[in-house]
Amino acid sequence: MATWPNVTGAKGYLLDVSTSSSFNSFADGYHDLDVGDATGRVVTGLSGHTTYYYRVRPYDVTGAGRYSATFAATTEATTGLIIHATFDSSITGNPNSAAIEATINAAIAIYESLFTDLITAEIRFRYSTTQPNGDPLPAGRIAQSNYVYYPVPWNTYIDALRADARTGNDNIAVASLPGSALSTNVLPSSAAGRSVGLDTPPAMFADGTVGSGGPYDGIVTLNSSSPYQFTRPPADSNYDAQRGFEHEMDEVIGLGSHLNISGGDDLRPQDLFSWSSAGNRNTSSSGIRYFSINGGVTNIVNFNQGPTGDFGDWASEDCPQSHPYVQNAFSCTGQFSDVTATSPEGINLDVIGYDLVNTSMPTPTPTPTLDSCYPNFTTAEGCDALSSLTTGTGNTALGWRSLFLNTTGSFNTGVGGGALALNNGSSNTALGVAALLLNTSGAQNTAMGTDALVFNDTGSSNTGTGYFSLMNNTSGGSNSATGWEALTANTTGSTNTAIGNQALQSNLSNSDHVAIGSMAGSGITSVDNNIIIGHHSGVHSVFGQVSDRCTIDNIFGAPVSAATAAVVMVDSDGRLGTATSDGPDPGGFSPKGSLRPQAISDAVKQTMLDRTVESLQATVTQQQQQIATLTAQLKDNAAQIQKANDQLEIGEPAARVVMDKR
């Protein structure tokens, strides 16, 4: 931080920074840099452990004054991301170069304050009507970025991204990464590759061509014919230049979709977090696509799907925008914004490899090693299983990152990769890969099967048994689902019971249903409190969907015995019967009276007992005879065994000496 005393009457100050006290050379962007009327400036892009000198000249309406005294400061060791700016002649030769460079440095300062990655991104900045190769910028284009990307084999990149997970966002995001490859390679930008430890050096030359030895990760160009303003707030008719620089810098250091690259299907890092709905990825240019780090459950921002804008940018509202994010596909004049730790841009950069400052998870308890005993009645086996545990007791975690973020939750059992990975609730049982994966505070849930209750968040007392059972449940409680995709679409509905494959499969938020049978109640979407028994959709052929009804399949038209047929009646309590009664219920009876239990006299009981005793005595006598026979056989077998042992001893081979040759 460069600071200087206030000069009375000064309208502003011009700042010089140099590694030489004689100022015969200057740090990039810091010669006569107009810093306004502030008496301090954060100086970025400097080398660590280096002494720098700085001075200022005050100016007013009459011009610049004399230089101040020379100040010296030594930089500390690098502690985070460095963006080294190179200013093209289109900037250094511009009459407004000081303001342009100041705007770029202000943008750089934001990124360097946000991210802790120990890498240097090399970016060349331009302010011109042409592209780096000299061609005119296309009509309507107010800014452009050119950058280097590398094809990295899928497993190599995914392993590096997982290993780089250091923040809370990262830990959530890596849990949503696909279990199998979606493309042959992943295409990180050169800077983004280095952020996860890959060997992806700069390779771009000043004309935008790419080759070994190219010094830049990318080039950012603002169209000098567009109405940019280099001070804030911008006028209603002007674009904010700093926002423009930040937008293009985001793309150079890593943001963007594979949909902007012609040819090939390899994904960009951003595409790993592109969803159309909870649990459903979308990396195509059709349909809805949005950015999410928790498996599509939370929509952070929609991606642009219009062909006139970049597919990796955010969908834009009409101007003026209620959310004028930096990465909106289309900018509005008179509005400005910056990248922050909580903006979509900051979160996206974080999960593709950059590490936000002060968002790291607390230092977890070391991953338990194989041992027979653990504290707090706990068992953990598997990579990072229960690795964040603090005070929780009675937990069992078996599998990769099962119960990974659990700190205080108790009496949970997670078996399977990612089971209960985000859980901090109690008394949950999850058996199966990704079972109860996204559960945070829901309690007393039981999930058995791949992706059972995978999106459950706060819902409690649910039981899901079977592949994808209650998969989309988020906050619904007291549901029971048994069978493949039983209650699979349910999100907030409660107190439902579904037994059978795809039973109540379309129910979303309705409650109090009982469905028994394959696809029982599969058509119910908008009503409550039905009982469906059999393979019936629950939708009446005449009345459609109705609440508070009972439907039993395979009754209508089925023949019954003419001799015993009776009219079935129902009372207000829902009891079925074939006779009416105004008095006490005499209890159950069988239509065949001969089968009703009869009283047995004491004499008959004694006779039956005597016969039983006689039978038991005969059985005992028979068993004693069998035991005597077995004893004789055992003695004979023992003699045979001894004879065999004698023969083995006679045939035992002699010891031999083995010579070891080396």
C-alpha positions, 0 to 999 in steps of 0.5 A, spaced: 500 500 500 503 506 497 501 512 502 502 519 502 501 526 505 495 530 503 497 536 499 492 542 500 489 544 493 490 538 490 485 535 485 489 529 484 495 525 484 500 522 479 503 516 482 510 513 479 513 506 482 519 503 480 525 498 482 530 504 482 530 510 486 532 514 480 526 512 477 529 510 470 524 505 469 517 504 472 513 498 474 508 496 468 502 501 469 505 505 474 508 511 471 504 518 472 498 513 474 492 518 475 489 515 482 484 521 483 484 525 490 486 519 494 492 519 499 493 512 498 493 506 493 494 498 493 499 497 488 498 490 484 502 486 480 509 486 483 514 481 485 515 478 492 521 480 496 523 486 492 524 493 494 520 498 490 520 506 490 514 510 489 513 518 489 507 522 487 506 529 483 499 533 485 495 536 480 490 541 479 487 545 474 493 549 472 497 542 471 502 538 475 506 540 481 513 537 483 514 530 485 514 528 493 519 525 497 521 518 495 518 513 499 520 505 499 517 499 501 519 491 500 514 487 498 512 480 502 512 473 499 507 471 494 501 469 498 495 468 492 493 469 485 497 474 481 495 477 475 501 480 471 498 485 466 502 487 459 499 494 456 498 494 449 501 500 445 493 501 444 493 503 451 500 506 452 499 510 446 492 513 448 491 520 451 487 517 456 492 511 458 492 513 465 485 512 467 485 506 462 491 503 466 488 505 473 481 501 471 485 495 469 489 495 475 483 496 480 480 490 476 486 486 477 486 488 485 479 484 486 482 478 483 488 478 487 484 479 493 479 474 492 483 468 490 489 464 494 492 460 488 500 461 488 500 462 480 501 468 476 496 469 470 499 473 464 494 477 460 495 482 455 490 488 455 488 492 449 483 498 447 482 498 440 477 497 434 481 491 432 483 484 434 490 482 436 491 479 429 489 486 426 482 484 423 477 489 425 472 487 431 466 484 428 460 489 428 456 489 435 462 486 439 464 491 445 469 486 448 473 480 446 477 475 450 482 470 446 485 465 451 489 458 451 486 452 453 489 445 453 486 438 452 487 434 459 485 427 459 478 426 463 481 422 469 487 426 470 483 433 470 478 430 475 483 427 480 486 434 480 480 438 481 478 433 487 485 434 490 484 441 489 478 442 493 480 446 499 473 451 500 466 449 502 464 450 495 469 445 493 467 440 498 460 441 495 461 441 488 466 435 488 461 431 491 456 432 485 462 430 479 460 425 475 462 418 477 464 416 469 467 420 464 462 425 460 468 426 455 474 424 453 478 430 455 476 436 459 479 443 456 481 448 462 484 454 460 492 455 461 491 459 467 485 454 470 489 448 469 495 451 473 490 453 478 489 445 480 496 443 479 497 441 472 502 443 467 499 448 462 503 454 461 502 460 457 502 459 450 499 465 446 503 471 442 501 478 442 497 477 435 493 471 438 497 466 435 498 460 440 505 456 440 510 454 445 514 460 448 508 464 447 508 469 454 500 470 455 495 466 458 490 470 454 489 477 451 483 482 453 480 487 448 475 493 449 472 496 443 475 503 443 469 505 439 464 503 444 462 508 449 466 506 455 467 510 461 473 509 466 470 512 472 464 510 476 458 510 476 458 510 469 453 515 465 446 512 463 449 512 456 456 509 457 458 502 459 462 501 465 469 499 463 472 495 469 466 491 468 468 489 461 475 488 463 473 483 469 468 479 464 473 478 459 478 476 464 474 471 467 474 467 461 481 468 460 482 465 467 477 459 466 470 461 465 466 458 459 463 453 455 465 447 450 459 450 446 463 456 444 468 451 441 467 449 434 468 441 433 469 436 438 465 434 444 470 435 450 467 439 456 470 445 459 471 445 467 464 450 467 460 444 464 461 440 469 456 444 473 451 445 468 444 442 470 437 442 467 434 440 473 436 436 480 439 430 478 439 432 470 445 434 467 445 439 461 451 440 457 447 442 450 445 448 447 437 446 447 433 447 453 434 450 460 441 450 463 444 453 469 450 453 474 449 449 480 454 446 485 450 441 489 447 436 483 442 441 480 438 442 487 440 450 487 440 454 481 445 459 482 444 463 475 441 461 468 446 460 463 445 464 456 442 459 451 441 464 445 446 463 439 448 471 439 451 471 446 457 466 449 454 460 452 458 460 458 455 467 460 449 468 464 442 469 461 441 476 461 435 480 462 432 486 458 436 493 461 436 495 466 438 489 469 436 487 476 442 483 477 447 486 472 452 481 474 459 481 471 458 475 466 451 477 464 451 475 456 449 482 455 451 489 458 447 495 460 449 502 459 449 506 466 450 499 470 456 496 473 458 490 478 464 486 480 466 479 481 465 478 489 466 471 493 459 470 493 457 472 486 456 467 481 463 468 478 466 468 484 463 461 486 464 458 479 471 460 479 472 457 486 469 450 484 473 450 477 480 450 481 481 457 484 481 458 492 477 463 495 480 467 501 477 465 508 472 460 505 476 454 507 473 448 511 475 448 518 481 443 519 478 436 519 479 431 524 485 426 520 482 421 516 481 415 521 486 409 519 484 402 520 483 400 527 479 396 531 477 402 536 475 409 535 473 415 540 465 416 541 463 409 539 465 411 532 467 407 526 470 410 519 473 406 513 474 409 507 477 415 504 475 421 508 470 418 511 467 422 517 473 426 516 470 432 519 467 429 525 468 433 532 463 431 537 458 427 534 457 420 537 455 413 535 456 414 527 459 409 522 461 411 515 464 405 510 466 408 503 469 414 500 467 420 503 461 417 507 458 422 512 464 427 509 462 433 512 458 430 519 461 434 525 456 434 530 450 429 528 450 422 531 447 415 531 448 415 523 450 409 519 453 411 511 455 405 507 457 406 500 461 412 496 458 419 498 453 416 502 450 422 507 456 426 505 453 432 507 449 430 513 449 433 519 443 431 522 442 425 526 439 417 526 440 417 519 441 410 515 444 410 508 446 404 504 448 405 497 452 409 493 450 416 494 444 414 498 442 421 502 448 424 499 445 431 500 442 431 506 444 436 511 439 436 517 434 431 516 434 426 521 431 419 522 431 417 515 433 410 512 435 410 505 437 403 502 439 403 494 443 407 489 441 414 489 435 413 495 433 419 498 439 422 494 437 430 494 433 430 501 435 436 505 431 437 511 426 432 510 425 427 516 423 420 518 423 418 511 424 410 509 426 409 501 428 402 499 430 401 492 434 404 486 432 411 486 426 411 491 424 418 494 430 420 490 428 427 489 425 428 496 427 435 499 423 436 505 417 432 505 417 427 511 414 421 514 414 418 507 415 410 506 417 408 499 419 401 497 421 399 490 424 401 484 423 409 483 417 408 488 415 416 490 421 418 486 419 425 484 416 426 491 419 433 493 415 436 499 409 431 500 409 427 506 406 421 510 405 417 503 406 410 503 408 407 496 410 399 496 411 397 489 416 399 483 414 406 481 408 406 486 406 414 486 412 415 481 409 422 479 407 425 486 411 431 488 408 435 493 401 431 495 400 427 502 397 422 505 397 417 500 397 409 501 399 405 494 400 398 494 402 394 487 407 396 481 405 403 479 400 403 484 398 411 484 403 412 478 398 417 475 397 422 482 400 429 481 395 433 485 390 430 490 391 427 497 389 422 501 388 416 497 388 408 498 390 405 491 391 397 492 393 394 485 396 396 479 391 402 478 394 409 476 389 412 481 386 416 476 378 415 475 376 414 468 370 419 469 372 423 475 379 424 474 384 425 480 380 426 486 382 426 494 380 422 499 378 415 495 379 408 496 381 404 489 382 397 489 384 393 482 381 387 479 374 387 483 369 390 478 367 384 473 370 378 477 366 372 478 364 370 485 360 364 488 353 364 487 352 360 493 355 364 498 355 371 494 353 377 499 352 384 498 358 388 501 356 394 505 361 400 508 359 404 515 362 411 516 368 408 519 370 405 513 369 398 515 366 393 510 362 387 511 356 383 509 351 384 515 348 390 519 348 390 527 346 395 532 349 392 538 356 390 540 360 387 535 360 379 537 367 378 534 370 375 528 367 369 525 368 364 519 362 363 514 363 355 515 361 354 522 364 347 523 371 350 523 369 354 529 373 352 535 370 347 540 371 346 548 374 340 550 373 336 556 378 334 561 377 326 560 379 327 553 385 332 554 387 326 559 387 321 554 390 326 549 396 327 554 397 319 555 398 318 548 403 324 547 407 321 553 407 314 550 409 317 543 415 320 546 417 314 550 417 310 544 421 316 540 426 316 546 427 308 546 429 309 538 434 314 539 438 310 544 438 305 539 441 309 534 446 312 539 449 305 540 449 304 533 453 310 532 458 309 537 460 302 534 461 306 528 466 311 531 470 306 534 471 303 528 473 309 524 478 311 529 481 304 528 481 306 521 484 313 522 490 310 526 492 305 521 492 311 515 497 315 520 501 309 521 502 309 513 503 316 512 509 316 517 512 310 513 512 314 507 514 321 509 520 324 505 527 325 507 529 332 508 533 335 502 538 341 502 537 347 497 543 350 494 541 358 493 545 361 486 545 368 486 
